[in-house]
Amino acid sequence: MILETERFGTLHIDEEVMIQFPEGILGFESLTCFILLDRKVSKKASGAIQFLQAIDDPAIAFAVLDPHTFRPDYVPQLWDEDREVLNIQQGDQLQILTILTVPEEVRDMTANLMAPIIINKTKRLGRQVVQRLGEYATRHRLVDELERAKRLVSTEQAEVFGSSAGTDSSVAEQRNIV
Amino acid sequence: MIGDDVRVTVVDVRGDQVKLGIDAPRSISVHREEIYNEIQKENRRAALKGELPADGLDLLLQPTDSKKKKS
């Protein structure tokens, strides 16, 4: 099908890549069909950020990002209801994305870790999943998270390499350094 | 304690009668409603408005080059 969007131009969409969100997402419950777009917005962009584009309303799209790029220790919990709506069965491939809020000052952009988007790639189903109160927030500033991630990784490395005088290389290899 | 949020205390004892007090936070459904409202609001803020920013959104995610100065 062809979708005309102001933001991304004319999109030629293969029905097979459409993702059904049976309940839409919170605040946009009527939008039950999305596609995931790869779009480099400038020559310098890494392309890590994708766009969740609504089919039912071409004006609506969200910038989304795999949270592990800035929060390597992020583990979202799925309720039973989530597993049902997403029809998760053994062997299904899942994808986790977070919705980004981009203010005027792009450096202040935040990610919603309290309500990630979970996509069952195998079944082409998606849902916004809500985490427990207190664990995560709706706005995690990316710049701060990236700093935290750097500290996390260097702490792990210090533990492996820094503690003993004679480093046992076989021990170092067995440890998992992300 | 019964459950994470509910506390039962003995308020009064008279003979063989024990008066119990139950402290419980607002119901779970109210908590959920608040969380859902906040997420709704944030989703609406996040919905892209107009054109994308001129600078690449993911410049923050460029692999760090040790030769480059931090901006």
gemmi code that builds the backbone of each chain (N, CA, C; Angstrom):
import gemmi

chains = {
    "A": [
        ("MET", (0.833, -1.195, 0.000), (0.000, 0.000, 0.000), (0.876, 1.257, 0.000)),
        ("ILE", (0.277, 2.353, -0.384), (1.032, 3.608, -0.422), (0.533, 4.527, 0.677)),
        ("LEU", (1.467, 5.063, 1.468), (1.098, 5.991, 2.525), (1.792, 7.317, 2.279)),
        ("GLU", (1.005, 8.372, 2.153), (1.592, 9.696, 1.948), (1.823, 10.350, 3.295)),
        ("THR", (3.082, 10.669, 3.580), (3.369, 11.371, 4.829), (4.124, 12.655, 4.520)),
        ("GLU", (3.845, 13.678, 5.319), (4.573, 14.940, 5.136), (6.004, 14.805, 5.581)),
        ("ARG", (6.195, 14.064, 6.629), (7.497, 13.955, 7.276), (8.463, 13.062, 6.503)),
        ("PHE", (7.968, 11.966, 6.016), (8.843, 10.981, 5.367), (8.555, 10.803, 3.880)),
        ("GLY", (7.656, 11.624, 3.363), (7.340, 11.510, 1.936), (6.414, 10.340, 1.671)),
        ("THR", (6.488, 9.830, 0.450), (5.610, 8.730, 0.050), (6.233, 7.407, 0.469)),
        ("LEU", (5.472, 6.639, 1.225), (5.984, 5.348, 1.688), (5.292, 4.218, 0.941)),
        ("HIS", (6.096, 3.313, 0.428), (5.533, 2.123, -0.209), (5.645, 0.991, 0.797)),
        ("ILE", (4.503, 0.567, 1.285), (4.504, -0.364, 2.407), (4.070, -1.752, 2.000)),
        ("ASP", (4.922, -2.702, 2.344), (4.604, -4.105, 2.145), (3.731, -4.545, 3.314)),
        ("GLU", (2.572, -5.125, 3.017), (1.656, -5.541, 4.095), (2.367, -6.424, 5.114)),
        ("GLU", (3.354, -7.165, 4.674), (4.042, -8.105, 5.557), (4.833, -7.441, 6.668)),
        ("VAL", (5.193, -6.160, 6.482), (5.981, -5.530, 7.542), (5.118, -4.758, 8.529)),
        ("MET", (3.829, -4.735, 8.289), (2.945, -4.004, 9.195), (2.845, -4.743, 10.526)),
        ("ILE", (2.812, -3.960, 11.601), (2.720, -4.526, 12.938), (1.387, -4.117, 13.544)),
        ("GLN", (0.642, -5.100, 14.039), (-0.651, -4.811, 14.653), (-0.483, -4.530, 16.134)),
        ("PHE", (-1.015, -3.399, 16.562), (-1.063, -3.056, 17.973), (-2.539, -3.103, 18.355)),
        ("PRO", (-3.033, -4.250, 18.856), (-4.470, -4.428, 19.103), (-5.077, -3.319, 19.970)),
        ("GLU", (-4.286, -2.749, 20.883), (-4.823, -1.705, 21.737), (-4.196, -0.353, 21.446)),
        ("GLY", (-3.556, -0.224, 20.303), (-2.850, 1.017, 19.983), (-1.755, 1.237, 21.008)),
        ("ILE", (-1.439, 2.507, 21.303), (-0.581, 2.808, 22.447), (-1.326, 3.831, 23.305)),
        ("LEU", (-0.934, 3.983, 24.538), (-1.683, 4.824, 25.471), (-1.799, 6.258, 24.934)),
        ("GLY", (-3.029, 6.726, 24.869), (-3.283, 8.061, 24.344), (-3.585, 8.050, 22.854)),
        ("PHE", (-3.288, 6.911, 22.219), (-3.522, 6.761, 20.778), (-4.108, 5.377, 20.538)),
        ("GLU", (-5.187, 5.115, 21.231), (-5.751, 3.765, 21.206), (-6.335, 3.380, 19.852)),
        ("SER", (-6.657, 4.374, 19.038), (-7.271, 4.046, 17.739), (-6.239, 3.681, 16.678)),
        ("LEU", (-4.975, 3.906, 16.993), (-3.922, 3.585, 16.017), (-3.468, 2.155, 16.239)),
        ("THR", (-4.015, 1.242, 15.442), (-3.750, -0.169, 15.699), (-2.803, -0.800, 14.694)),
        ("CYS", (-2.248, 0.024, 13.812), (-1.333, -0.541, 12.824), (-0.159, 0.405, 12.621)),
        ("PHE", (1.049, -0.144, 12.720), (2.261, 0.660, 12.595), (3.267, -0.034, 11.696)),
        ("ILE", (4.209, 0.762, 11.194), (5.399, 0.151, 10.599), (6.629, 0.798, 11.228)),
        ("LEU", (7.745, 0.086, 11.149), (8.994, 0.570, 11.725), (9.865, 1.061, 10.579)),
        ("LEU", (10.179, 2.350, 10.604), (10.965, 2.934, 9.516), (12.403, 3.164, 9.918)),
        ("ASP", (13.298, 2.838, 8.998), (14.692, 3.239, 9.179), (14.871, 4.530, 8.403)),
        ("ARG", (15.342, 5.546, 9.063), (15.529, 6.811, 8.342), (16.735, 7.532, 8.894)),
        ("LYS", (17.737, 7.744, 8.075), (18.842, 8.568, 8.537), (18.418, 10.012, 8.316)),
        ("VAL", (18.339, 10.761, 9.392), (17.821, 12.118, 9.247), (18.886, 13.108, 8.818)),
        ("SER", (20.122, 12.724, 8.919), (21.168, 13.564, 8.352), (22.324, 12.640, 7.983)),
        ("LYS", (23.275, 13.151, 7.205), (24.387, 12.315, 6.750), (25.200, 11.789, 7.918)),
        ("LYS", (25.245, 12.565, 9.004), (26.090, 12.176, 10.132), (25.406, 11.175, 11.060)),
        ("ALA", (24.101, 11.020, 10.890), (23.344, 10.193, 11.834), (23.743, 8.723, 11.741)),
        ("SER", (23.731, 8.059, 12.869), (24.145, 6.654, 12.900), (23.049, 5.723, 12.406)),
        ("GLY", (21.818, 6.207, 12.395), (20.715, 5.367, 11.947), (20.179, 4.449, 13.023)),
        ("ALA", (20.651, 4.640, 14.262), (20.184, 3.777, 15.346), (18.728, 4.072, 15.684)),
        ("ILE", (18.340, 5.330, 15.525), (16.961, 5.698, 15.850), (16.048, 5.342, 14.689)),
        ("GLN", (14.969, 4.646, 15.023), (13.970, 4.293, 14.012), (12.687, 5.065, 14.297)),
        ("PHE", (11.712, 4.904, 13.407), (10.464, 5.640, 13.569), (9.295, 4.695, 13.495)),
        ("LEU", (8.439, 4.775, 14.504), (7.230, 3.976, 14.521), (6.151, 4.836, 13.872)),
        ("GLN", (5.824, 4.494, 12.653), (4.907, 5.295, 11.848), (3.531, 4.669, 11.868)),
        ("ALA", (2.503, 5.498, 12.207), (1.132, 4.992, 12.230), (0.591, 4.897, 10.804)),
        ("ILE", (-0.128, 3.835, 10.535), (-0.748, 3.661, 9.222), (-2.085, 4.393, 9.165)),
        ("ASP", (-2.838, 4.340, 10.284), (-4.168, 4.931, 10.297), (-4.144, 6.452, 10.283)),
        ("ASP", (-3.058, 7.055, 10.761), (-2.929, 8.502, 10.754), (-1.512, 8.841, 10.332)),
        ("PRO", (-1.320, 9.197, 9.074), (0.031, 9.415, 8.544), (0.804, 10.532, 9.246)),
        ("ALA", (0.081, 11.395, 9.980), (0.764, 12.494, 10.667), (1.448, 12.041, 11.945)),
        ("ILE", (1.078, 10.851, 12.424), (1.592, 10.398, 13.720), (2.755, 9.429, 13.561)),
        ("ALA", (3.881, 9.796, 14.169), (5.044, 8.909, 14.183), (5.818, 9.180, 15.468)),
        ("PHE", (6.534, 8.160, 15.906), (7.326, 8.286, 17.128), (8.769, 7.891, 16.834)),
        ("ALA", (9.710, 8.638, 17.407), (11.115, 8.234, 17.326), (11.316, 7.160, 18.382)),
        ("VAL", (11.898, 6.035, 17.982), (12.095, 4.923, 18.920), (13.533, 4.421, 18.840)),
        ("LEU", (13.951, 3.779, 19.931), (15.344, 3.347, 20.027), (15.437, 2.123, 20.920)),
        ("ASP", (16.297, 1.187, 20.555), (16.560, 0.037, 21.408), (17.206, 0.538, 22.693)),
        ("PRO", (16.567, 0.328, 23.858), (17.104, 0.869, 25.109), (18.474, 0.332, 25.485)),
        ("HIS", (18.857, -0.833, 24.968), (20.160, -1.377, 25.319), (21.314, -0.573, 24.738)),
        ("THR", (20.999, 0.331, 23.804), (22.072, 1.177, 23.272), (22.529, 2.195, 24.309)),
        ("PHE", (21.653, 2.531, 25.273), (22.056, 3.508, 26.281), (21.874, 2.991, 27.705)),
        ("ARG", (21.202, 1.864, 27.859), (20.944, 1.293, 29.177), (21.130, -0.213, 29.065)),
        ("PRO", (22.400, -0.652, 29.069), (22.673, -2.069, 28.807), (22.033, -3.016, 29.817)),
        ("ASP", (21.711, -2.481, 31.033), (21.144, -3.356, 32.055), (19.626, -3.235, 32.167)),
        ("TYR", (18.977, -2.748, 31.124), (17.524, -2.588, 31.157), (16.845, -3.928, 30.922)),
        ("VAL", (15.993, -4.318, 31.867), (15.248, -5.571, 31.708), (13.774, -5.289, 31.961)),
        ("PRO", (12.985, -5.086, 30.919), (11.553, -4.831, 31.144), (10.829, -6.108, 31.536)),
        ("GLN", (9.808, -5.948, 32.391), (9.010, -7.083, 32.815), (7.738, -7.140, 31.992)),
        ("LEU", (7.331, -8.341, 31.652), (6.082, -8.528, 30.922), (5.053, -9.165, 31.843)),
        ("TRP", (3.877, -8.579, 31.918), (2.787, -9.186, 32.667), (2.176, -10.305, 31.827)),
        ("ASP", (1.357, -11.130, 32.480), (0.678, -12.209, 31.755), (-0.168, -11.643, 30.614)),
        ("GLU", (-0.825, -10.522, 30.923), (-1.689, -9.896, 29.913), (-0.888, -9.499, 28.676)),
        ("ASP", (0.335, -9.022, 28.914), (1.196, -8.636, 27.794), (1.503, -9.848, 26.928)),
        ("ARG", (1.844, -10.948, 27.594), (2.170, -12.155, 26.858), (0.986, -12.646, 26.038)),
        ("GLU", (-0.219, -12.445, 26.580), (-1.425, -12.863, 25.857), (-1.662, -11.990, 24.646)),
        ("VAL", (-1.643, -10.676, 24.861), (-1.916, -9.748, 23.755), (-0.870, -9.896, 22.654)),
        ("LEU", (0.368, -10.126, 23.077), (1.451, -10.276, 22.100), (1.561, -11.703, 21.572)),
        ("ASN", (0.704, -12.582, 22.102), (0.670, -13.975, 21.663), (2.076, -14.587, 21.668)),
        ("ILE", (2.764, -14.398, 22.796), (4.148, -14.858, 22.873), (4.198, -16.351, 23.118)),
        ("GLN", (4.893, -17.025, 22.213), (5.095, -18.461, 22.378), (6.580, -18.739, 22.269)),
        ("GLN", (6.960, -19.888, 22.741), (8.373, -20.232, 22.730), (8.913, -20.151, 21.306)),
        ("GLY", (10.061, -19.540, 21.167), (10.663, -19.427, 19.848), (10.365, -18.107, 19.148)),
        ("ASP", (9.391, -17.357, 19.656), (9.067, -16.070, 19.035), (10.208, -15.082, 19.271)),
        ("GLN", (10.465, -14.259, 18.248), (11.504, -13.233, 18.381), (10.886, -11.941, 18.882)),
        ("LEU", (11.439, -11.418, 19.968), (10.901, -10.181, 20.522), (11.858, -9.017, 20.286)),
        ("GLN", (11.295, -7.836, 20.175), (12.100, -6.629, 20.013), (11.641, -5.612, 21.049)),
        ("ILE", (12.589, -4.956, 21.698), (12.256, -3.934, 22.699), (12.650, -2.573, 22.158)),
        ("LEU", (11.729, -1.629, 22.239), (12.021, -0.265, 21.799), (11.505, 0.709, 22.847)),
        ("THR", (12.160, 1.848, 22.960), (11.618, 2.881, 23.836), (11.239, 4.091, 22.994)),
        ("ILE", (10.178, 4.761, 23.423), (9.737, 5.965, 22.716), (10.543, 7.157, 23.220)),
        ("LEU", (11.065, 7.920, 22.292), (11.871, 9.083, 22.647), (11.032, 10.359, 22.577)),
        ("THR", (11.246, 11.227, 23.559), (10.642, 12.561, 23.519), (11.775, 13.520, 23.169)),
        ("VAL", (11.592, 14.227, 22.055), (12.664, 15.121, 21.597), (12.225, 16.569, 21.776)),
        ("PRO", (12.819, 17.280, 22.745), (12.444, 18.680, 22.946), (13.176, 19.580, 21.951)),
        ("GLU", (13.016, 20.876, 22.111), (13.683, 21.846, 21.213), (15.194, 21.632, 21.204)),
        ("GLU", (15.745, 21.485, 22.388), (17.169, 21.217, 22.525), (17.355, 19.706, 22.428)),
        ("VAL", (17.852, 19.241, 21.299), (17.915, 17.798, 21.038), (18.737, 17.052, 22.085)),
        ("ARG", (19.735, 17.719, 22.649), (20.574, 17.087, 23.667), (19.784, 16.686, 24.917)),
        ("ASP", (18.636, 17.310, 25.102), (17.824, 17.000, 26.279), (16.837, 15.878, 26.028)),
        ("MET", (16.971, 15.166, 24.941), (15.993, 14.143, 24.618), (15.933, 13.049, 25.688)),
        ("THR", (14.718, 12.541, 25.888), (14.509, 11.552, 26.940), (13.877, 10.286, 26.366)),
        ("ALA", (14.051, 9.200, 27.089), (13.459, 7.929, 26.686), (12.485, 7.472, 27.771)),
        ("ASN", (11.393, 6.874, 27.352), (10.386, 6.367, 28.277), (10.708, 4.916, 28.619)),
        ("LEU", (11.334, 4.717, 29.776), (11.673, 3.348, 30.186), (10.570, 2.718, 31.029)),
        ("MET", (9.599, 3.529, 31.409), (8.506, 2.980, 32.207), (7.516, 2.228, 31.315)),
        ("ALA", (7.412, 2.647, 30.076), (6.456, 2.003, 29.182), (7.080, 1.704, 27.827)),
        ("PRO", (7.900, 0.665, 27.770), (8.546, 0.335, 26.495), (7.556, -0.270, 25.504)),
        ("ILE", (7.979, -0.286, 24.256), (7.203, -0.950, 23.215), (7.804, -2.332, 23.026)),
        ("ILE", (6.985, -3.338, 23.120), (7.463, -4.700, 22.866), (6.823, -5.166, 21.576)),
        ("ILE", (7.649, -5.657, 20.671), (7.138, -6.174, 19.398), (7.465, -7.656, 19.301)),
        ("ASN", (6.437, -8.430, 19.008), (6.641, -9.838, 18.712), (6.868, -9.897, 17.199)),
        ("LYS", (8.139, -9.976, 16.802), (8.466, -9.904, 15.372), (7.906, -11.106, 14.620)),
        ("THR", (7.855, -12.238, 15.308), (7.378, -13.459, 14.657), (5.892, -13.350, 14.313)),
        ("LYS", (5.137, -12.769, 15.226), (3.689, -12.687, 15.024), (3.254, -11.323, 14.490)),
        ("ARG", (4.191, -10.394, 14.334), (3.873, -9.044, 13.867), (2.843, -8.370, 14.778)),
        ("LEU", (3.070, -8.489, 16.091), (2.175, -7.868, 17.071), (2.988, -6.934, 17.961)),
        ("GLY", (2.360, -5.843, 18.408), (3.070, -4.908, 19.268), (2.197, -4.419, 20.404)),
        ("ARG", (2.847, -3.960, 21.467), (2.113, -3.419, 22.602), (3.024, -2.504, 23.408)),
        ("GLN", (2.435, -1.490, 24.005), (3.186, -0.691, 24.954), (2.973, -1.329, 26.314)),
        ("VAL", (4.063, -1.708, 26.952), (4.006, -2.495, 28.174), (4.379, -1.602, 29.361)),
        ("VAL", (3.612, -1.689, 30.452), (3.827, -0.777, 31.573), (4.605, -1.459, 32.701)),
        ("GLN", (5.668, -0.806, 33.159), (6.489, -1.372, 34.232), (5.925, -0.981, 35.590)),
        ("ARG", (6.441, -1.623, 36.629), (6.020, -1.309, 37.992), (6.435, 0.105, 38.373)),
        ("LEU", (5.587, 0.733, 39.210), (5.904, 2.067, 39.699), (7.208, 2.035, 40.482)),
        ("GLY", (8.059, 3.015, 40.243), (9.269, 3.154, 41.044), (10.527, 2.645, 40.377)),
        ("GLU", (10.394, 1.682, 39.494), (11.610, 1.138, 38.884), (12.188, 2.061, 37.830)),
        ("TYR", (11.341, 2.496, 36.922), (11.800, 3.357, 35.828), (10.886, 4.556, 35.701)),
        ("ALA", (11.350, 5.560, 34.951), (10.570, 6.785, 34.757), (10.163, 6.911, 33.296)),
        ("THR", (9.259, 7.861, 33.052), (8.838, 8.094, 31.670), (9.853, 8.960, 30.936)),
        ("ARG", (10.753, 9.588, 31.702), (11.761, 10.441, 31.065), (13.151, 10.170, 31.603)),
        ("HIS", (13.924, 9.447, 30.825), (15.328, 9.232, 31.167), (16.152, 10.021, 30.161)),
        ("ARG", (16.898, 10.974, 30.645), (17.684, 11.827, 29.754), (18.816, 11.001, 29.143)),
        ("LEU", (18.866, 10.944, 27.820), (19.811, 10.080, 27.123), (21.266, 10.420, 27.446)),
        ("VAL", (21.564, 11.701, 27.510), (22.941, 12.121, 27.784), (23.398, 11.549, 29.129)),
        ("ASP", (22.505, 11.615, 30.136), (22.841, 11.083, 31.463), (22.967, 9.566, 31.431)),
        ("GLU", (22.079, 8.915, 30.695), (22.112, 7.456, 30.627), (23.393, 6.964, 29.963)),
        ("LEU", (23.835, 7.671, 28.937), (25.057, 7.268, 28.231), (26.271, 7.405, 29.152)),
        ("GLU", (26.279, 8.457, 29.972), (27.359, 8.623, 30.952), (27.353, 7.471, 31.947)),
        ("ARG", (26.162, 7.136, 32.422), (26.000, 6.050, 33.386), (26.479, 4.722, 32.785)),
        ("ALA", (26.131, 4.509, 31.526), (26.505, 3.263, 30.857), (28.023, 3.149, 30.743)),
        ("LYS", (28.670, 4.279, 30.464), (30.144, 4.289, 30.355), (30.756, 3.905, 31.684)),
        ("ARG", (30.200, 4.470, 32.775), (30.728, 4.172, 34.118), (30.503, 2.706, 34.445)),
        ("LEU", (29.358, 2.193, 34.036), (29.005, 0.791, 34.302), (30.010, -0.146, 33.664)),
        ("VAL", (30.331, 0.144, 32.408), (31.236, -0.724, 31.657), (32.646, -0.626, 32.211)),
        ("SER", (33.091, 0.597, 32.542), (34.469, 0.740, 33.031), (34.617, 0.150, 34.424)),
        ("THR", (33.543, 0.131, 35.203), (33.590, -0.504, 36.519), (33.781, -2.011, 36.365)),
        ("GLU", (33.057, -2.579, 35.417), (33.188, -4.018, 35.170), (34.591, -4.358, 34.719)),
        ("GLN", (35.138, -3.509, 33.865), (36.484, -3.769, 33.353), (37.505, -3.671, 34.477)),
        ("ALA", (37.307, -2.690, 35.375), (38.240, -2.510, 36.496), (38.218, -3.736, 37.394)),
        ("GLU", (37.018, -4.307, 37.556), (36.903, -5.483, 38.419), (37.675, -6.654, 37.843)),
        ("VAL", (37.627, -6.782, 36.529), (38.285, -7.922, 35.899), (39.789, -7.734, 35.857)),
        ("PHE", (40.222, -6.530, 35.452), (41.645, -6.335, 35.190), (42.400, -5.679, 36.329)),
        ("GLY", (41.678, -4.943, 37.174), (42.379, -4.077, 38.128), (42.719, -4.723, 39.453)),
        ("SER", (41.985, -5.773, 39.816), (42.081, -6.259, 41.201), (43.417, -6.928, 41.523)),
        ("SER", (43.808, -7.896, 40.751), (45.030, -8.622, 41.120), (46.225, -8.163, 40.290)),
        ("ALA", (47.419, -8.300, 40.890), (48.641, -7.836, 40.229), (48.925, -8.669, 38.986)),
        ("GLY", (48.887, -9.975, 39.138), (49.162, -10.829, 37.989), (47.856, -11.229, 37.348)),
        ("THR", (47.562, -10.651, 36.205), (46.253, -10.950, 35.601), (46.298, -12.305, 34.929)),
        ("ASP", (45.322, -13.104, 35.285), (45.192, -14.411, 34.667), (44.365, -14.227, 33.410)),
        ("SER", (44.970, -14.369, 32.250), (44.249, -14.056, 31.011), (43.077, -15.000, 30.778)),
        ("SER", (43.188, -16.239, 31.254), (42.078, -17.165, 31.017), (40.845, -16.746, 31.803)),
        ("VAL", (41.079, -16.198, 33.021), (39.948, -15.709, 33.822), (39.300, -14.526, 33.125)),
        ("ALA", (40.146, -13.641, 32.598), (39.618, -12.449, 31.932), (38.760, -12.834, 30.743)),
        ("GLU", (39.175, -13.874, 30.020), (38.412, -14.267, 28.830), (37.065, -14.849, 29.209)),
        ("GLN", (37.023, -15.533, 30.369), (35.757, -16.162, 30.746), (34.719, -15.128, 31.158)),
        ("ARG", (35.182, -13.976, 31.683), (34.227, -12.975, 32.107), (33.570, -12.349, 30.890)),
        ("ASN", (32.320, -11.979, 31.067), (31.583, -11.377, 29.970), (31.693, -9.870, 30.037)),
        ("ILE", (32.423, -9.256, 29.163), (32.517, -7.800, 29.180), (31.660, -7.255, 28.067)),
        ("VAL", (30.667, -6.480, 28.455), (29.746, -5.915, 27.458), (30.348, -4.631, 26.894)),
    ],
    "B": [
        ("MET", (2.396, -7.698, 58.696), (2.063, -7.147, 57.369), (1.366, -8.210, 56.539)),
        ("ILE", (0.366, -7.813, 55.847), (-0.190, -8.738, 54.853), (0.026, -8.094, 53.494)),
        ("GLY", (0.827, -8.752, 52.663), (1.145, -8.138, 51.369), (2.160, -7.011, 51.558)),
        ("ASP", (2.585, -6.426, 50.483), (3.633, -5.404, 50.543), (3.127, -4.103, 51.145)),
        ("ASP", (1.869, -3.788, 50.917), (1.408, -2.444, 51.204), (0.418, -2.358, 52.353)),
        ("VAL", (-0.021, -3.485, 52.843), (-1.113, -3.443, 53.824), (-0.595, -3.834, 55.202)),
        ("ARG", (-0.823, -2.956, 56.167), (-0.342, -3.237, 57.527), (-1.524, -3.363, 58.468)),
        ("VAL", (-1.497, -4.422, 59.284), (-2.562, -4.633, 60.271), (-1.968, -4.410, 61.662)),
        ("THR", (-2.590, -3.539, 62.446), (-2.072, -3.300, 63.806), (-3.161, -3.590, 64.832)),
        ("VAL", (-2.696, -3.936, 66.020), (-3.654, -4.134, 67.114), (-3.899, -2.773, 67.739)),
        ("VAL", (-5.120, -2.323, 67.667), (-5.463, -0.990, 68.170), (-5.894, -1.042, 69.634)),
        ("ASP", (-6.607, -2.095, 69.966), (-7.157, -2.170, 71.323), (-7.402, -3.622, 71.703)),
        ("VAL", (-7.201, -3.936, 72.993), (-7.527, -5.276, 73.469), (-8.384, -5.126, 74.711)),
        ("ARG", (-9.562, -5.696, 74.683), (-10.419, -5.680, 75.870), (-10.944, -7.076, 76.098)),
        ("GLY", (-10.431, -7.681, 77.162), (-10.885, -9.045, 77.449), (-10.552, -9.954, 76.297)),
        ("ASP", (-11.578, -10.549, 75.719), (-11.294, -11.450, 74.609), (-11.585, -10.783, 73.263)),
        ("GLN", (-11.698, -9.465, 73.309), (-11.946, -8.764, 72.047), (-10.722, -7.969, 71.642)),
        ("VAL", (-10.352, -8.173, 70.394), (-9.200, -7.449, 69.867), (-9.661, -6.556, 68.725)),
        ("LYS", (-9.302, -5.288, 68.842), (-9.670, -4.355, 67.760), (-8.464, -4.210, 66.831)),
        ("LEU", (-8.724, -4.391, 65.571), (-7.642, -4.296, 64.591), (-7.775, -3.047, 63.730)),
        ("GLY", (-6.660, -2.466, 63.431), (-6.657, -1.353, 62.484), (-5.964, -1.796, 61.209)),
        ("ILE", (-6.495, -1.358, 60.118), (-5.881, -1.753, 58.848), (-5.433, -0.494, 58.103)),
        ("ASP", (-4.126, -0.426, 57.855), (-3.601, 0.674, 57.036), (-3.372, 0.172, 55.636)),
        ("ALA", (-3.973, 0.821, 54.699), (-3.723, 0.413, 53.313), (-3.594, 1.669, 52.473)),
        ("PRO", (-2.739, 1.635, 51.493), (-2.637, 2.811, 50.633), (-3.868, 2.899, 49.744)),
        ("ARG", (-3.930, 3.917, 48.945), (-5.034, 4.005, 47.991), (-5.021, 2.752, 47.135)),
        ("SER", (-6.144, 2.442, 46.588), (-6.248, 1.165, 45.886), (-5.288, 1.113, 44.699)),
        ("ILE", (-4.951, -0.085, 44.338), (-4.028, -0.312, 43.229), (-4.574, 0.308, 41.956)),
        ("SER", (-5.890, 0.286, 41.801), (-6.454, 0.821, 40.562), (-6.185, 2.312, 40.441)),
        ("VAL", (-6.105, 3.033, 41.574), (-5.801, 4.469, 41.501), (-4.353, 4.676, 41.073)),
        ("HIS", (-3.436, 3.899, 41.653), (-2.019, 3.968, 41.252), (-1.898, 3.752, 39.764)),
        ("ARG", (-2.548, 2.689, 39.310), (-2.454, 2.352, 37.889), (-2.972, 3.490, 37.031)),
        ("GLU", (-4.084, 4.110, 37.467), (-4.651, 5.191, 36.674), (-3.661, 6.346, 36.555)),
        ("GLU", (-2.972, 6.637, 37.661), (-2.002, 7.724, 37.635), (-0.853, 7.420, 36.688)),
        ("ILE", (-0.374, 6.179, 36.769), (0.727, 5.778, 35.887), (0.288, 5.863, 34.436)),
        ("TYR", (-0.886, 5.345, 34.157), (-1.382, 5.346, 32.784), (-1.554, 6.777, 32.267)),
        ("ASN", (-2.056, 7.667, 33.125), (-2.210, 9.061, 32.707), (-0.871, 9.686, 32.357)),
        ("GLU", (0.137, 9.381, 33.188), (1.461, 9.950, 32.929), (2.025, 9.426, 31.613)),
        ("ILE", (1.832, 8.140, 31.366), (2.347, 7.555, 30.131), (1.622, 8.143, 28.920)),
        ("GLN", (0.328, 8.306, 29.046), (-0.454, 8.936, 27.966), (0.106, 10.308, 27.635)),
        ("LYS", (0.326, 11.084, 28.698), (0.860, 12.444, 28.516), (2.201, 12.407, 27.824)),
        ("GLU", (3.055, 11.498, 28.264), (4.396, 11.433, 27.688), (4.338, 10.978, 26.238)),
        ("ASN", (3.459, 10.029, 25.925), (3.290, 9.591, 24.532), (2.882, 10.772, 23.656)),
        ("ARG", (1.956, 11.597, 24.189), (1.480, 12.739, 23.391), (2.602, 13.750, 23.190)),
        ("ARG", (3.430, 13.919, 24.216), (4.589, 14.815, 24.064), (5.551, 14.260, 23.030)),
        ("ALA", (5.670, 12.947, 23.015), (6.666, 12.300, 22.162), (6.258, 12.254, 20.690)),
        ("ALA", (4.930, 12.293, 20.442), (4.476, 12.233, 19.050), (5.160, 13.360, 18.285)),
        ("LEU", (5.815, 13.006, 17.186), (6.605, 13.988, 16.453), (5.714, 15.099, 15.930)),
        ("LYS", (6.188, 16.334, 16.136), (5.427, 17.483, 15.665), (6.180, 18.097, 14.498)),
        ("GLY", (5.515, 18.257, 13.393), (6.165, 18.924, 12.272), (7.368, 18.160, 11.764)),
        ("GLU", (8.341, 18.881, 11.271), (9.522, 18.253, 10.692), (10.459, 17.732, 11.767)),
        ("LEU", (11.303, 16.821, 11.371), (12.317, 16.331, 12.300), (13.366, 17.410, 12.506)),
        ("PRO", (14.031, 17.408, 13.673), (15.084, 18.389, 13.906), (16.159, 18.305, 12.826)),
        ("ALA", (16.727, 19.443, 12.468), (17.722, 19.485, 11.395), (18.951, 18.657, 11.738)),
        ("ASP", (19.407, 18.751, 12.980), (20.544, 17.927, 13.395), (20.074, 16.499, 13.577)),
        ("GLY", (20.889, 15.572, 13.196), (20.534, 14.164, 13.345), (20.117, 13.878, 14.774)),
        ("LEU", (18.983, 13.251, 14.957), (18.505, 12.909, 16.287), (19.510, 12.052, 17.028)),
        ("ASP", (20.189, 11.178, 16.304), (21.042, 10.247, 17.017), (22.515, 10.631, 16.985)),
        ("LEU", (22.804, 11.917, 16.936), (24.197, 12.350, 17.039), (24.778, 11.952, 18.384)),
        ("LEU", (23.902, 11.871, 19.403), (24.347, 11.478, 20.742), (24.895, 10.062, 20.733)),
        ("LEU", (24.449, 9.269, 19.770), (24.787, 7.854, 19.777), (25.961, 7.516, 18.882)),
        ("GLN", (26.632, 8.549, 18.369), (27.783, 8.269, 17.529), (28.816, 7.510, 18.333)),
        ("PRO", (29.495, 6.536, 17.728), (30.563, 5.858, 18.469), (31.617, 6.887, 18.851)),
        ("THR", (32.068, 6.856, 20.096), (32.988, 7.883, 20.552), (34.374, 7.648, 19.989)),
        ("ASP", (34.908, 8.726, 19.383), (36.255, 8.694, 18.836), (37.171, 9.309, 19.882)),
        ("SER", (38.140, 8.567, 20.359), (38.957, 9.075, 21.453), (39.748, 10.313, 21.057)),
        ("LYS", (39.933, 10.518, 19.746), (40.691, 11.687, 19.305), (39.846, 12.953, 19.364)),
        ("LYS", (38.509, 12.745, 19.318), (37.634, 13.922, 19.299), (37.535, 14.515, 20.680)),
        ("LYS", (37.363, 15.828, 20.741), (37.136, 16.452, 22.047), (35.680, 16.260, 22.410)),
        ("LYS", (35.415, 16.191, 23.716), (34.025, 16.083, 24.149), (33.369, 17.433, 24.010)),
        ("SER", (32.166, 17.452, 23.452), (31.509, 18.758, 23.268), (30.669, 19.125, 24.464)),
    ],
}
model = gemmi.Model(1)
for chain_id, residues in chains.items():
    chain = gemmi.Chain(chain_id)
    for i, (resn, *xyz) in enumerate(residues, 1):
        res = gemmi.Residue()
        res.name, res.seqid = resn, gemmi.SeqId(i, " ")
        for name, pos in zip(("N", "CA", "C"), xyz):
            atom = gemmi.Atom()
            atom.name, atom.element = name, gemmi.Element(name[0])
            atom.pos, atom.b_iso = gemmi.Position(*pos), 0.0
            res.add_atom(atom)
        chain.add_residue(res)
    model.add_chain(chain)
structure = gemmi.Structure()
structure.add_model(model)
structure.setup_entities()
